[in-house]
């Protein structure tokens, strides 16, 4: 037996607001699978799966319009989305581990009353900076690649050339 949730129940279940879910419906990103007799939106397990995909892609840096295009075009599967999330988390773990190593090193030096060298500070600052910058840079690079693929897909669908340079 499939479960269905009213918009308020789905909001509580997912931590989103009712307003967000209604907006997703309004823009055609997540439409409910049905309605009650009194007109309340009903969301199914399939809707819940699509919502996971939406939120995952949003977390990876896509705009709602890009998400809508990617999901409606069938360009990215749920498995690929999960894979992207896993890769992002693995990279974040690596960065956090590097920062932790640097902090441990500095802590040991401070506990031993040793003076910190310029190299100690710069290594720590670089690890902190990478922790902040790398996800942004990776997200930008990743989505530039995805947008190129999306552009190629849309060009094929419309029958127009893929890139401007090909016409020149």
Secondary structure, 3 states (H helix, E strand, C coil): CCCCEEHHHHHHHHCCCHHHHHHHHHCCCCCCCEECCCCCEEECHHHHHHHHHHHHHHHCCCCHHHHHHHHHCCCCCHHHHHHHHHHHHHHHHHHHHHHHHHHHHHHHHHHCCCCCCHHHHHHHHHHHHHHHHHHHHHHHHHHHHHHHHHHHHHHHHHCCCCCHHHHC
